[in-house]
């Protein structure tokens, strides 16, 4: 374990929680960029035994983030895209050098150049509020102790949460996610079904098609982008992603926004005739996949189906709405109150309504026959249609609107 906050016994602050001002989770590209700007804005690097400053916790044993786990066959020439870290341009490298070696080396030099306080390996297990106060500090529970911070930047990325979609049926052969793909050697002379329409699928197709047979399937038509990936185009892509996030909508895949460009891997796959796309199959079979009555036998399936955000450690904060929309991502016009931007509060859990029972107060011993009757009987909140409007209970002696008085019998 390395880092300025690690004791000789291998435990970080085993006693009372170490107090810092800002804690960054993850030391990949986003985490290092955040650390650079924190130091630039005047935050002091974390020092063992001293309160305040900022620290970066990384679960990996060394620098590089997800790049250190990429396939050995991924070369710098076939990388879909790479953005330089702040104030440090990626030096010129051999295009045939493995990306899993070049990028971690670049990150190592960056951490040393800017003296960033990265502590590793430290895995964050959970983040909780210290109290119910709105200005409460956050407790960060790790496998090497507890930290207390005023603010937290989550930069855990997606690599540790590969996504595998569910399809009916069962395939008895070898299948793996792109995260476990280590090159085309094991697929020599075999027929491989590649699932996915992103850059990862293109890389697999460009490599496996050179040593075996490939079948490419995607759920929807691939998105293509003609022309170079210019800075102006990059800013337009970021703007699209940011607008979707501000609306509280889930972030789509990278390729759905950037499109498949004329990369080295794309041109190689095109030359090998591997870009003949098929629609998604209906079900899996023991020997392969099937479209209706047509079955295709394959030797392996590579699921290049993307990843999901690694945010499970934030669950104790209750940052999601009942409809799985992030409170932090709500659009300003939909907010119920004018809270400071970025202020997160746990969502209050509501009691579940019993089936067949209307909302609102009811007369003792009498169940309302319809939602509106509950409000007329005893006031309170009505059901769906007028659920946000308080209904005034009827006063004694006044005739209820909409009802005719019964004639008095003589």
DAMOWO-V626120 format. One line per field, one symbol per residue. psi: psi as a letter, one per 30 degrees, with the letter a starting at -180 (. if undefined). burial: 1 if it has 9 or more other C-alpha atoms within 8 Angstrom, else 0. A space follows every 10 residues. Layout:
# DAMOWO-V626120
psi=???
burial=???
This chain:
# DAMOWO-V626120
psi=kllfgklffg kkifclkkkl ekkkjkhaee eeeeeefeee ggkkkkkkfk laallkkkfl fllfbfffgl kffjlffgke kkkllkhjkk lklkfgkkef eeeeeeeeee eeeghkikkl kjkkelklke afkfgklkkj klghaklkle lkjjhfafeg ikkjlkklak kfakkllefg kglfefgkgl kkjkklgaee eeeeefeeff fakkkkklel kkkkjkllil eeeeeeeeee eeeeeffglk klleffeelj lileeeeeee efgggjkllk lelllffblk jbfkkkklfl kjjigallki gfffeffhgl lfghkkefgk kefgkflilk kfkkklkkkk kkkkkgklll klkkgkkkfl effeeeegaa kaadehfgkk kkkklkfkkk kfkkkkkkk.
burial=0011110000 1111001111 1111111101 1111110110 0010111000 1111111111 0011101101 1101110110 0000100000 0000001111 1111111101 1000011111 1111111110 0000011111 1101111111 1110111110 1100000000 1010011100 1011001101 1111111111 1111111110 1111111100 0100100000 0001001001 1001111110 0000101111 1110111111 0101000000 1111111111 1000100111 1111111101 0011101111 1000111011 1000000000 0000100000 0000000111 1100000100 1011111111 1110001001 1011000000 0000000000
